[in-house]
Amino acid sequence: MKPKKSLSLFVSLVLLLSACAQTPADSGENASDNSAAAVIPSAAESPAEEETEAAPEEDRTQFDPKLESVDFGGADFTALYNSGSEVEPNKDFTAEELNGEIVNDAKYNRGVALSEKYNVSFHYQNGGGDGTVASSVTNSVSAGDNAYQTVDLNAQYCVQLGSKGALLQIRDMPVIDMEAPYWNSLMLEGSSISGKNFFVFSDINIHAYGATPCMIFNKVVHENFGLPDLYEIVLNGGWTFDRACEMISAVTGDLDGDGAITKDDRLGLIANNFCVDCFISGTGYPLITKDEADLPVINVYTEEMADIMNGIKRVCSEQTGTFLVDRTSTATEAREYWTERAITEDRALFWVGNIKCVERMRTSESDFGVVPMPKASDAQANYAIHVQANVGSMLCFPLTVSANGDMVGRIMEDMAYLSFRDVMPAYMDVCINGKVIRDEESLACLELIRSSYYCDLGFMCQQMGINILNTMRDYVTNNKEDYMSSLKGQQKVWNKSVEKIAKNFVDNP
């Protein structure tokens, strides 16, 4: 299945960038063989004195599906969603009343508009953790009670539910138009197994968008050490593991003189071991490929992957100057707040996080910027980023939805459109456009990140006996030697698991 239109997330930032990005120009010898350099010009190529005419505002109403009103007689429409975490709660649906906060109010008005158009009663049900939500869906389908019309769930659990035959295939949902820009057709191509898709990513899913990995850098620290222009490096396609290591090493220092680097010292990079997933994602290397029958194949026992993992291990090593908090503590306080404090206190150069981490920087007095995850090397043609399947939420539909598919399809199509028209722009305005992101170059980098999405089942099968990411985190965190030997014990288990997954998808209708 081929992507049919531009990604909805790509579209979401076009308006914001149109006024600040110059027309792409040849940036020298790198431009001919590096598409990243050709997408967005370096800030150095855009003279500050030159005034540019602002591009006209995008008319998103042109994508209105123009569905007619249908009276569904006050029927209940229940959206079951996972709670997310204390640090990153799922707010895709919830908006109890108007409160003047533009994202909340956009979601609230979306619900009112749909309720009036279709005469339905919306219920947004917090189902708790992902496992609990998955169990609720399985039980509902088994009972045939049609309790939930849509489910917002971690993609790892969506794959699990799809393999059990508990979900309706996306292609069997009536009305929904996957060619529309508010649905992410890339997710369908990357996540299919045996030609079947059971979940999708849309502009409704701001929780998933917020999980997009990135690197936050402290401009004060960067300037104090006289480091090369990071934006110019990134936008010219030269942001790699090697360049990251150079900058990290230049900054790290023992502030208190105790002879050890701790969370309170000056740090080149601070992160929790989620950063391993992010670095892998940035290389674009597929942990699972697919054969000619669209069935998954494990792809981690290769010399190329060994080189990538050893590169990540070098970036994350104490010798380079990285402080990986999991080597000291795995408590939430350490994993989430040691990292943020180091950046906001002007003691760390880099923090590997996601867009929600950027959002958390809204109150920071320290100046910062945002760049993509680095390439593995100069040989890598383009930047890449994976939709973080283990953090955000995707949309799926219980098998029982087929009983009232027309109602569900109409409402979800209009909800996705209204999210594209109103909710996502509001989210972008609050989180990025002048409220958090403080320079045009960071906006350009965010555009580069979001135009670099790909989808890999290797990030989606963690709940089905293929714990690749946990194994990779362990390899880096504990500085293990000999990549191939460290995975040897897993090879047989993972191959059996992927065969089982393939069989389940082939056998289920």
VOPA-548160 format. One line per field, with one value per residue (C-alpha): residue number from 1; residue in three letters; x, y, z. Coordinates in steps of 0.02 Angstrom, whole numbers, always signed. Layout:
# VOPA-548160
k	[NUM:...]
r	[ALA:...]
X	[X:...]
Y	[Y:...]
Z	[Z:...]
//
This chain:
# VOPA-548160
k	[1:2:3:4:5:6:7:8:9:10:11:12:13:14:15:16:17:18:19:20:21:22:23:24:25:26:27:28:29:30:31:32:33:34:35:36:37:38:39:40:41:42:43:44:45:46:47:48:49:50:51:52:53:54:55:56:57:58:59:60:61:62:63:64:65:66:67:68:69:70:71:72:73:74:75:76:77:78:79:80:81:82:83:84:85:86:87:88:89:90:91:92:93:94:95:96:97:98:99:100:101:102:103:104:105:106:107:108:109:110:111:112:113:114:115:116:117:118:119:120:121:122:123:124:125:126:127:128:129:130:131:132:133:134:135:136:137:138:139:140:141:142:143:144:145:146:147:148:149:150:151:152:153:154:155:156:157:158:159:160:161:162:163:164:165:166:167:168:169:170:171:172:173:174:175:176:177:178:179:180:181:182:183:184:185:186:187:188:189:190:191:192:193:194:195:196:197:198:199:200:201:202:203:204:205:206:207:208:209:210:211:212:213:214:215:216:217:218:219:220:221:222:223:224:225:226:227:228:229:230:231:232:233:234:235:236:237:238:239:240:241:242:243:244:245:246:247:248:249:250:251:252:253:254:255:256:257:258:259:260:261:262:263:264:265:266:267:268:269:270:271:272:273:274:275:276:277:278:279:280:281:282:283:284:285:286:287:288:289:290:291:292:293:294:295:296:297:298:299:300:301:302:303:304:305:306:307:308:309:310:311:312:313:314:315:316:317:318:319:320:321:322:323:324:325:326:327:328:329:330:331:332:333:334:335:336:337:338:339:340:341:342:343:344:345:346:347:348:349:350:351:352:353:354:355:356:357:358:359:360:361:362:363:364:365:366:367:368:369:370:371:372:373:374:375:376:377:378:379:380:381:382:383:384:385:386:387:388:389:390:391:392:393:394:395:396:397:398:399:400:401:402:403:404:405:406:407:408:409:410:411:412:413:414:415:416:417:418:419:420:421:422:423:424:425:426:427:428:429:430:431:432:433:434:435:436:437:438:439:440:441:442:443:444:445:446:447:448:449:450:451:452:453:454:455:456:457:458:459:460:461:462:463:464:465:466:467:468:469:470:471:472:473:474:475:476:477:478:479:480:481:482:483:484:485:486:487:488:489:490:491:492:493:494:495:496:497:498:499:500:501:502:503:504:505:506:507:508:509]
r	[MET:LYS:PRO:LYS:LYS:SER:LEU:SER:LEU:PHE:VAL:SER:LEU:VAL:LEU:LEU:LEU:SER:ALA:CYS:ALA:GLN:THR:PRO:ALA:ASP:SER:GLY:GLU:ASN:ALA:SER:ASP:ASN:SER:ALA:ALA:ALA:VAL:ILE:PRO:SER:ALA:ALA:GLU:SER:PRO:ALA:GLU:GLU:GLU:THR:GLU:ALA:ALA:PRO:GLU:GLU:ASP:ARG:THR:GLN:PHE:ASP:PRO:LYS:LEU:GLU:SER:VAL:ASP:PHE:GLY:GLY:ALA:ASP:PHE:THR:ALA:LEU:TYR:ASN:SER:GLY:SER:GLU:VAL:GLU:PRO:ASN:LYS:ASP:PHE:THR:ALA:GLU:GLU:LEU:ASN:GLY:GLU:ILE:VAL:ASN:ASP:ALA:LYS:TYR:ASN:ARG:GLY:VAL:ALA:LEU:SER:GLU:LYS:TYR:ASN:VAL:SER:PHE:HIS:TYR:GLN:ASN:GLY:GLY:GLY:ASP:GLY:THR:VAL:ALA:SER:SER:VAL:THR:ASN:SER:VAL:SER:ALA:GLY:ASP:ASN:ALA:TYR:GLN:THR:VAL:ASP:LEU:ASN:ALA:GLN:TYR:CYS:VAL:GLN:LEU:GLY:SER:LYS:GLY:ALA:LEU:LEU:GLN:ILE:ARG:ASP:MET:PRO:VAL:ILE:ASP:MET:GLU:ALA:PRO:TYR:TRP:ASN:SER:LEU:MET:LEU:GLU:GLY:SER:SER:ILE:SER:GLY:LYS:ASN:PHE:PHE:VAL:PHE:SER:ASP:ILE:ASN:ILE:HIS:ALA:TYR:GLY:ALA:THR:PRO:CYS:MET:ILE:PHE:ASN:LYS:VAL:VAL:HIS:GLU:ASN:PHE:GLY:LEU:PRO:ASP:LEU:TYR:GLU:ILE:VAL:LEU:ASN:GLY:GLY:TRP:THR:PHE:ASP:ARG:ALA:CYS:GLU:MET:ILE:SER:ALA:VAL:THR:GLY:ASP:LEU:ASP:GLY:ASP:GLY:ALA:ILE:THR:LYS:ASP:ASP:ARG:LEU:GLY:LEU:ILE:ALA:ASN:ASN:PHE:CYS:VAL:ASP:CYS:PHE:ILE:SER:GLY:THR:GLY:TYR:PRO:LEU:ILE:THR:LYS:ASP:GLU:ALA:ASP:LEU:PRO:VAL:ILE:ASN:VAL:TYR:THR:GLU:GLU:MET:ALA:ASP:ILE:MET:ASN:GLY:ILE:LYS:ARG:VAL:CYS:SER:GLU:GLN:THR:GLY:THR:PHE:LEU:VAL:ASP:ARG:THR:SER:THR:ALA:THR:GLU:ALA:ARG:GLU:TYR:TRP:THR:GLU:ARG:ALA:ILE:THR:GLU:ASP:ARG:ALA:LEU:PHE:TRP:VAL:GLY:ASN:ILE:LYS:CYS:VAL:GLU:ARG:MET:ARG:THR:SER:GLU:SER:ASP:PHE:GLY:VAL:VAL:PRO:MET:PRO:LYS:ALA:SER:ASP:ALA:GLN:ALA:ASN:TYR:ALA:ILE:HIS:VAL:GLN:ALA:ASN:VAL:GLY:SER:MET:LEU:CYS:PHE:PRO:LEU:THR:VAL:SER:ALA:ASN:GLY:ASP:MET:VAL:GLY:ARG:ILE:MET:GLU:ASP:MET:ALA:TYR:LEU:SER:PHE:ARG:ASP:VAL:MET:PRO:ALA:TYR:MET:ASP:VAL:CYS:ILE:ASN:GLY:LYS:VAL:ILE:ARG:ASP:GLU:GLU:SER:LEU:ALA:CYS:LEU:GLU:LEU:ILE:ARG:SER:SER:TYR:TYR:CYS:ASP:LEU:GLY:PHE:MET:CYS:GLN:GLN:MET:GLY:ILE:ASN:ILE:LEU:ASN:THR:MET:ARG:ASP:TYR:VAL:THR:ASN:ASN:LYS:GLU:ASP:TYR:MET:SER:SER:LEU:LYS:GLY:GLN:GLN:LYS:VAL:TRP:ASN:LYS:SER:VAL:GLU:LYS:ILE:ALA:LYS:ASN:PHE:VAL:ASP:ASN:PRO]
X	[+0:+77:+59:-71:-49:+67:+71:-56:+81:+184:+36:+9:+167:+170:+74:+192:+346:+285:+316:+490:+571:+653:+632:+752:+913:+1067:+1176:+1335:+1412:+1300:+1140:+1156:+1166:+1077:+891:+889:+999:+882:+724:+766:+908:+1033:+999:+1164:+1088:+942:+1002:+912:+893:+798:+612:+504:+322:+220:+139:-51:-133:-178:-365:-394:-580:-542:-520:-694:-769:-940:-1034:-1220:-1303:-1379:-1490:-1432:-1568:-1458:-1351:-1203:-1029:-895:-710:-601:-426:-269:-220:-42:+74:+85:+214:+132:-57:-168:-277:-334:-520:-549:-620:-758:-800:-740:-601:-514:-367:-366:-327:-457:-586:-550:-581:-737:-808:-766:-872:-1017:-1016:-1019:-1153:-1266:-1233:-1262:-1370:-1254:-1198:-1009:-928:-740:-685:-513:-475:-314:-153:-129:-146:-309:-379:-330:-417:-574:-580:-552:-690:-811:-784:-803:-966:-1026:-1087:-1019:-967:-836:-849:-666:-512:-357:-215:-27:+15:+104:-61:-154:-44:-82:-270:-263:-173:-312:-448:-523:-512:-596:-479:-458:-507:-674:-721:-853:-847:-668:-558:-377:-322:-372:-227:-294:-262:-84:-72:+113:+60:-43:+102:+226:+116:+25:+48:-17:-97:-201:-207:-294:-245:-209:-133:-230:-235:-346:-191:-99:-38:+56:+121:+189:+289:+395:+580:+696:+850:+833:+991:+1034:+1088:+1179:+1292:+1315:+1369:+1479:+1585:+1595:+1527:+1492:+1322:+1214:+1070:+1186:+1257:+1084:+1004:+1153:+1134:+1291:+1216:+1289:+1342:+1520:+1470:+1362:+1507:+1622:+1503:+1459:+1642:+1684:+1554:+1556:+1649:+1660:+1585:+1601:+1776:+1731:+1815:+1653:+1522:+1350:+1180:+1234:+1387:+1402:+1340:+1359:+1207:+1081:+943:+856:+875:+725:+859:+919:+752:+766:+944:+895:+744:+853:+954:+802:+863:+715:+719:+587:+573:+435:+442:+349:+193:+197:+249:+375:+558:+680:+820:+936:+1068:+1172:+1341:+1255:+1147:+1300:+1388:+1236:+1221:+1406:+1388:+1243:+1342:+1484:+1368:+1293:+1456:+1523:+1690:+1607:+1527:+1347:+1251:+1124:+1014:+963:+1140:+1105:+916:+762:+640:+521:+603:+770:+709:+599:+657:+845:+852:+739:+827:+999:+939:+840:+985:+1106:+1210:+1176:+1200:+1083:+927:+851:+663:+509:+390:+304:+470:+478:+304:+365:+496:+361:+404:+592:+691:+838:+851:+845:+825:+765:+854:+822:+905:+1075:+1114:+1224:+1354:+1376:+1334:+1153:+1061:+918:+862:+731:+614:+496:+323:+351:+230:+268:+225:+82:-88:-165:-347:-421:-597:-666:-735:-910:-909:-963:-1140:-1151:-1006:-1089:-1114:-938:-859:-951:-910:-726:-704:-777:-682:-517:-557:-607:-447:-348:-441:-449:-366:-194:-167:-216:-94:+43:+6:+16:+165:+270:+220:+301:+250:+387:+497:+598:+679:+637:+777:+697:+534:+629:+706:+535:+473:+624:+586:+404:+440:+556:+431:+438:+352:+438:+352:+507:+444:+269:+291:+361:+207:+215:+378:+494:+576:+705:+702:+727:+873:+951:+928:+1013:+1159:+1192:+1150:+1261:+1396:+1397:+1526:+1506:+1337:+1307:+1346:+1233:+1086:+1125:+1009:+865:+875:+778:+644:+616:+607:+475:+378:+377:+320:+177:+127:+129:+21:-107:-126:-138:-267:-377:-501]
Y	[+0:+165:+330:+429:+605:+710:+668:+760:+806:+877:+983:+1044:+1149:+1211:+1368:+1408:+1385:+1473:+1643:+1603:+1485:+1548:+1462:+1313:+1351:+1255:+1254:+1197:+1028:+945:+996:+875:+719:+764:+798:+869:+1012:+1042:+1046:+1195:+1318:+1362:+1519:+1583:+1585:+1696:+1875:+1950:+2118:+2047:+2063:+1923:+1929:+1819:+1672:+1669:+1573:+1394:+1368:+1206:+1211:+1153:+978:+975:+803:+889:+745:+774:+780:+619:+602:+453:+478:+522:+366:+347:+367:+307:+338:+231:+300:+257:+375:+405:+448:+578:+671:+640:+621:+577:+727:+678:+688:+764:+940:+951:+1135:+1295:+1370:+1493:+1378:+1366:+1179:+1131:+1245:+1180:+1001:+1053:+1144:+995:+884:+1007:+1024:+836:+809:+935:+874:+690:+695:+583:+587:+581:+488:+496:+354:+348:+162:+172:+90:+14:-164:-124:-38:-187:-306:-199:-207:-395:-422:-307:-395:-566:-510:-426:-276:-142:-39:+66:+151:+200:+162:+271:+154:+126:+50:-98:-152:-115:-243:-366:-339:-351:-517:-583:-534:-406:-257:-206:-182:+1:-32:-102:+61:+147:+333:+362:+428:+381:+493:+648:+744:+723:+534:+469:+346:+314:+224:+105:+60:+34:-56:-179:-366:-483:-330:-294:-135:-119:+55:+226:+393:+554:+737:+681:+601:+749:+630:+531:+687:+747:+586:+630:+616:+764:+841:+999:+1103:+1244:+1398:+1476:+1325:+1312:+1494:+1490:+1352:+1433:+1280:+1278:+1338:+1186:+1242:+1264:+1090:+1013:+1102:+1064:+879:+859:+818:+646:+538:+602:+786:+752:+666:+813:+938:+827:+798:+983:+1031:+897:+949:+914:+1071:+1019:+946:+778:+682:+609:+666:+670:+742:+908:+934:+1015:+887:+871:+759:+705:+580:+425:+264:+308:+399:+232:+209:+387:+365:+203:+291:+432:+312:+252:+73:-50:-169:-273:-282:-367:-502:-510:-572:-419:-529:-470:-522:-486:-375:-344:-480:-380:-295:-132:-138:-184:-28:+79:+12:+36:+214:+245:+167:+288:+439:+381:+334:+416:+435:+544:+647:+584:+563:+423:+437:+253:+208:+297:+287:+226:+324:+444:+590:+545:+494:+645:+788:+772:+792:+944:+1032:+1013:+1101:+1239:+1273:+1300:+1149:+1033:+1056:+919:+831:+689:+697:+728:+867:+853:+891:+1046:+1091:+1074:+1207:+1341:+1417:+1402:+1563:+1479:+1497:+1334:+1262:+1100:+988:+814:+654:+639:+526:+374:+445:+554:+401:+413:+512:+587:+620:+500:+481:+343:+374:+320:+174:+141:+316:+397:+329:+274:+250:+77:+8:-144:-280:-247:-72:-152:-157:+33:+68:+207:+311:+280:+312:+477:+541:+491:+566:+732:+724:+699:+843:+961:+911:+954:+1119:+1177:+1069:+1035:+1217:+1269:+1143:+1204:+1385:+1353:+1236:+1307:+1466:+1598:+1519:+1390:+1381:+1541:+1548:+1514:+1387:+1274:+1285:+1233:+1088:+1032:+1034:+930:+807:+789:+768:+623:+501:+317:+168:+10:-143:-169:-29:-104:-286:-263:-338:-494:-575:-464:-352:-277:-104:-165:-270:-123:-9:-138:-155:+33:+68:-72:-41:-222:-288:-388:-343:-508:-613:-506:-544:-726:-790:-687:-739:-901:-827:-675:-778:-891:-741:-657:-820:-829:-648:-679:-835:-744:-605:-727:-837:-697:-626]
Z	[+0:-55:+38:-58:+6:+111:+295:+400:+521:+379:+326:+504:+504:+325:+373:+516:+410:+254:+328:+394:+268:+110:-58:-57:-149:-197:-41:-124:-148:-18:-106:-250:-144:+17:+10:+187:+128:-17:+88:+198:+173:+306:+406:+338:+163:+213:+247:+396:+309:+162:+185:+117:+75:+192:+105:+105:+244:+199:+178:+271:+236:+59:+133:+212:+170:+162:+241:+257:+428:+490:+643:+744:+875:+1023:+1009:+1125:+1051:+1172:+1143:+1255:+1279:+1375:+1514:+1459:+1603:+1740:+1638:+1468:+1492:+1344:+1301:+1127:+1170:+1341:+1356:+1486:+1463:+1383:+1488:+1372:+1334:+1145:+1127:+1257:+1178:+1002:+1063:+1158:+1006:+897:+1009:+1012:+823:+798:+930:+845:+669:+706:+864:+964:+1145:+1167:+1311:+1333:+1445:+1525:+1521:+1622:+1563:+1392:+1454:+1542:+1388:+1279:+1400:+1399:+1209:+1206:+1335:+1244:+1078:+1160:+1240:+1079:+1179:+1060:+1211:+1120:+952:+942:+1045:+1069:+1113:+1108:+938:+1019:+1094:+932:+845:+984:+971:+781:+791:+903:+781:+901:+782:+620:+473:+429:+248:+309:+397:+290:+246:+306:+166:+196:+52:+152:+231:+407:+400:+397:+254:+291:+449:+344:+230:+370:+495:+383:+403:+269:+189:+345:+447:+613:+672:+601:+650:+622:+673:+818:+893:+967:+1104:+971:+886:+1053:+1065:+913:+964:+950:+1031:+1135:+1152:+1271:+1175:+1323:+1344:+1155:+1143:+1299:+1221:+1050:+963:+775:+714:+750:+639:+492:+520:+532:+386:+275:+315:+421:+591:+634:+782:+760:+766:+919:+1009:+971:+1051:+1199:+1240:+1228:+1359:+1495:+1653:+1841:+1920:+2102:+2088:+2164:+2023:+1955:+1830:+1913:+1873:+1951:+1842:+1671:+1545:+1358:+1347:+1478:+1441:+1503:+1404:+1296:+1198:+1129:+1039:+974:+909:+821:+748:+682:+577:+479:+496:+494:+642:+553:+364:+265:+133:-32:+60:+175:+322:+454:+454:+597:+532:+681:+659:+535:+534:+487:+643:+748:+683:+723:+899:+933:+869:+989:+1130:+1092:+1093:+1258:+1343:+1499:+1411:+1279:+1417:+1419:+1581:+1557:+1711:+1711:+1760:+1925:+1951:+1857:+1964:+1875:+1964:+1886:+1713:+1686:+1796:+1815:+1627:+1620:+1764:+1687:+1529:+1616:+1737:+1591:+1641:+1494:+1308:+1244:+1307:+1206:+1225:+1120:+1071:+1240:+1321:+1213:+1274:+1453:+1417:+1401:+1571:+1551:+1558:+1475:+1287:+1190:+1016:+937:+811:+740:+798:+713:+567:+599:+478:+325:+220:+278:+145:+247:+424:+488:+634:+686:+756:+936:+947:+1130:+1190:+1093:+1045:+881:+830:+811:+800:+892:+779:+847:+768:+605:+675:+664:+548:+451:+609:+672:+502:+476:+649:+641:+468:+525:+690:+599:+481:+624:+715:+560:+538:+719:+852:+778:+727:+904:+977:+861:+907:+1094:+1092:+954:+865:+974:+1138:+1160:+1006:+1004:+833:+652:+634:+763:+667:+511:+606:+667:+489:+439:+580:+533:+349:+394:+473:+436:+515:+579:+653:+758:+869:+875:+925:+1100:+1180:+1072:+1121:+1018:+1148:+1030:+1107:+1285:+1227:+1135:+1285:+1395:+1272:+1279:+1462:+1527:+1396:+1338:+1217:+1056:+984:+894:+1048:+1157:+1043:+1012:+1147:+1080:+898:+910:+1024:+913:+754:+832:+892:+722:+641:+764:+731:+543:+562:+669:+541:+396:+483:+552:+424]
//
